[in-house]
Amino acid sequence: MDNYKSLGVKNIAFFGDANIPASDPVYKSAFNTAKLLAENGYTIVDGGGPGVMVAATNGAKEAGGATLTVTFNPVNATGFEEKYVENVADKEIITTNYIERMFKLMEHGDIFVMFKGGSGTISEFGTAWVLAKIYYGHHKPFILMGRFWAEIIDVFRKNMNIDKAELSVFEIVEKPEDVLKAIHKFEERLAKRTKK
């Protein structure tokens, strides 16, 4: 991940629960967010699975936007959702295991949007956060979708050794329009960073 410096924002990677139906508010939020971002020219990147991932692909397609999935077909990983045949993107990158898949998603995303999920989303959130700390100043920011994230971050802030810089690498938002605003804010910071 030494080439972690982002040179511009084009691809937005989505992370979140694989085990939610289309009727779930989180699915609808991911769909609407991807649709709005695609309408604004961003490519939507996801893990090629069901739930939030297929919501992201379908939302982007609804807007005529570009999509990319990063997949793998697990062997002996009974707890993994597998590649989802209904998640059909413009381009697919096939990886060999979960770790490679996660890092490829992070490599191809310029900014990450994280929705409610389980242990997989927790691992992705933690990885994005530590990479932002390690590469601070040349990091990839992320957006946490949902009010509940504030409580989670507050627990970390109160009980772990989290510094001010680490709290500046993400935004917590509640609506698709807020995601777009946060991306624009991060783009402005990126533009200032690249001028230095």
C-alpha positions as CSV (number, residue, x, y, z in Angstrom):
1,M,0.0,0.0,0.0
2,D,3.0,2.3,-0.4
3,N,1.2,4.0,-3.4
4,Y,-1.5,5.1,-1.1
5,K,-1.4,8.8,-2.1
6,S,-4.7,9.7,-3.8
7,L,-4.2,11.9,-6.9
8,G,-7.8,12.7,-7.5
9,V,-11.3,11.5,-6.6
10,K,-13.0,9.3,-9.2
11,N,-13.9,6.0,-7.6
12,I,-16.1,5.7,-4.5
13,A,-15.9,2.3,-2.7
14,F,-18.9,1.1,-0.8
15,F,-18.7,-1.2,2.3
16,G,-21.6,-2.7,4.3
17,D,-23.8,-5.6,5.2
18,A,-24.1,-8.4,2.7
19,N,-27.1,-9.9,4.5
20,I,-29.8,-7.3,4.0
21,P,-32.8,-7.5,1.6
22,A,-33.8,-4.8,-0.9
23,S,-36.6,-3.7,1.6
24,D,-34.1,-2.8,4.3
25,P,-33.5,1.0,4.9
26,V,-29.7,0.4,4.7
27,Y,-30.1,-1.2,1.2
28,K,-32.2,1.7,0.1
29,S,-29.7,4.2,1.5
30,A,-26.8,2.5,-0.4
31,F,-28.8,2.4,-3.6
32,N,-29.8,6.1,-3.4
33,T,-26.3,7.2,-2.5
34,A,-24.7,5.2,-5.4
35,K,-27.3,6.6,-7.7
36,L,-26.6,10.2,-6.7
37,L,-22.8,9.8,-6.9
38,A,-23.1,8.1,-10.3
39,E,-25.2,11.0,-11.5
40,N,-22.4,13.3,-10.4
41,G,-19.8,11.4,-12.4
42,Y,-18.3,9.0,-9.8
43,T,-17.5,5.4,-10.5
44,I,-19.0,3.0,-7.9
45,V,-16.8,0.3,-6.5
46,D,-18.0,-2.6,-4.3
47,G,-17.2,-6.2,-3.4
48,G,-19.5,-7.9,-5.9
49,G,-21.7,-9.4,-3.3
50,P,-25.4,-9.0,-2.2
51,G,-26.8,-6.5,0.2
52,V,-25.1,-3.1,0.3
53,M,-22.8,-4.2,-2.5
54,V,-25.5,-5.0,-5.1
55,A,-27.5,-2.0,-3.9
56,A,-24.4,0.2,-4.8
57,T,-24.0,-1.4,-8.3
58,N,-27.8,-1.2,-9.0
59,G,-28.0,2.4,-7.8
60,A,-25.1,3.4,-10.1
61,K,-26.6,1.5,-13.0
62,E,-30.0,3.3,-12.5
63,A,-28.2,6.5,-13.1
64,G,-26.2,5.2,-16.1
65,G,-23.0,5.3,-14.1
66,A,-19.8,3.2,-14.2
67,T,-19.4,0.3,-11.9
68,L,-16.5,-1.9,-10.7
69,T,-16.6,-5.0,-8.5
70,V,-13.8,-6.7,-6.7
71,T,-14.7,-10.4,-6.0
72,F,-13.3,-13.7,-4.9
73,N,-14.8,-17.2,-4.8
74,P,-14.0,-18.5,-1.3
75,V,-12.7,-22.0,-0.5
76,N,-13.4,-23.2,3.0
77,A,-14.9,-19.8,4.0
78,T,-18.3,-20.9,5.0
79,G,-19.1,-17.5,6.6
80,F,-18.5,-15.5,3.5
81,E,-21.3,-14.4,1.2
82,E,-19.5,-15.4,-2.1
83,K,-19.8,-13.7,-5.4
84,Y,-23.3,-12.7,-6.1
85,V,-24.5,-13.6,-9.6
86,E,-27.0,-10.7,-9.6
87,N,-24.3,-8.1,-9.0
88,V,-23.1,-7.5,-12.5
89,A,-20.7,-4.6,-13.0
90,D,-19.0,-3.0,-16.0
91,K,-15.7,-4.4,-14.8
92,E,-14.8,-7.2,-12.4
93,I,-11.5,-7.7,-10.6
94,I,-11.1,-11.3,-9.3
95,T,-9.0,-11.9,-6.2
96,T,-7.9,-15.0,-4.4
97,N,-8.9,-14.3,-0.8
98,Y,-10.7,-12.0,1.5
99,I,-7.7,-9.9,2.5
100,E,-6.6,-9.4,-1.1
101,R,-10.2,-8.4,-2.0
102,M,-10.4,-5.9,0.8
103,F,-7.1,-4.2,-0.1
104,K,-8.0,-4.2,-3.8
105,L,-11.3,-2.4,-2.9
106,M,-9.3,0.1,-0.9
107,E,-6.7,0.4,-3.7
108,H,-9.4,1.2,-6.3
109,G,-11.5,3.5,-4.1
110,D,-10.4,7.1,-3.7
111,I,-12.9,7.6,-0.9
112,F,-14.8,5.0,1.0
113,V,-18.5,5.0,2.2
114,M,-19.3,2.7,5.0
115,F,-22.8,1.6,5.9
116,K,-24.1,-0.6,8.8
117,G,-22.7,-4.1,8.6
118,G,-21.2,-6.9,10.7
119,S,-17.7,-8.1,11.4
120,G,-16.6,-7.8,7.8
121,T,-17.6,-4.1,7.8
122,I,-15.8,-3.7,11.1
123,S,-12.6,-5.1,9.6
124,E,-12.9,-2.8,6.6
125,F,-13.6,0.2,8.8
126,G,-10.6,-0.6,11.0
127,T,-8.3,-1.1,8.0
128,A,-9.4,2.2,6.4
129,W,-8.8,4.0,9.7
130,V,-5.4,2.7,10.4
131,L,-4.3,3.3,6.8
132,A,-5.5,6.9,7.1
133,K,-3.4,7.2,10.2
134,I,-0.3,5.6,8.7
135,Y,-0.5,7.7,5.5
136,Y,-2.0,10.8,7.2
137,G,-1.6,13.7,4.8
138,H,-1.7,11.4,1.8
139,H,-4.5,9.3,3.1
140,K,-7.8,8.2,1.6
141,P,-10.7,9.6,3.7
142,F,-13.9,7.8,4.5
143,I,-17.5,8.5,5.1
144,L,-19.6,6.8,7.8
145,M,-23.3,6.6,6.8
146,G,-25.7,6.6,9.7
147,R,-26.2,8.4,13.0
148,F,-25.2,5.2,15.0
149,W,-21.6,5.7,13.9
150,A,-21.3,8.7,16.3
151,E,-21.9,6.5,19.2
152,I,-19.3,3.9,18.0
153,I,-16.7,6.6,17.4
154,D,-17.4,8.1,20.9
155,V,-16.8,4.7,22.5
156,F,-13.4,4.5,20.7
157,R,-12.5,8.1,21.6
158,K,-13.3,7.6,25.3
159,N,-11.7,4.1,25.7
160,M,-8.8,3.9,23.1
161,N,-5.8,6.1,22.3
162,I,-7.3,8.0,19.4
163,D,-5.7,11.3,18.5
164,K,-7.1,14.4,16.9
165,A,-5.7,13.7,13.4
166,E,-7.4,10.3,13.4
167,L,-10.7,11.9,14.1
168,S,-10.3,14.2,11.1
169,V,-10.0,11.5,8.4
170,F,-13.8,10.8,8.2
171,E,-17.2,12.4,8.2
172,I,-20.4,11.0,9.7
173,V,-23.5,11.7,7.6
174,E,-27.1,10.6,7.4
175,K,-28.3,11.2,3.9
176,P,-27.1,10.6,0.3
177,E,-26.8,14.4,-0.3
178,D,-24.6,14.6,2.8
179,V,-22.3,12.0,1.3
180,L,-21.9,14.1,-1.8
181,K,-21.2,17.2,0.3
182,A,-18.6,15.3,2.3
183,I,-16.9,14.1,-0.9
184,H,-16.7,17.6,-2.2
185,K,-15.2,18.7,1.2
186,F,-12.5,16.0,0.9
187,E,-11.9,16.9,-2.7
188,E,-11.2,20.5,-1.6
189,R,-8.7,19.3,1.0
190,L,-7.1,17.0,-1.6
191,A,-6.7,19.9,-4.0
192,K,-5.0,22.0,-1.3
193,R,-2.7,19.0,-0.4
194,T,-1.6,18.4,-4.0
195,K,-0.7,22.1,-4.5
196,K,1.8,22.0,-1.7
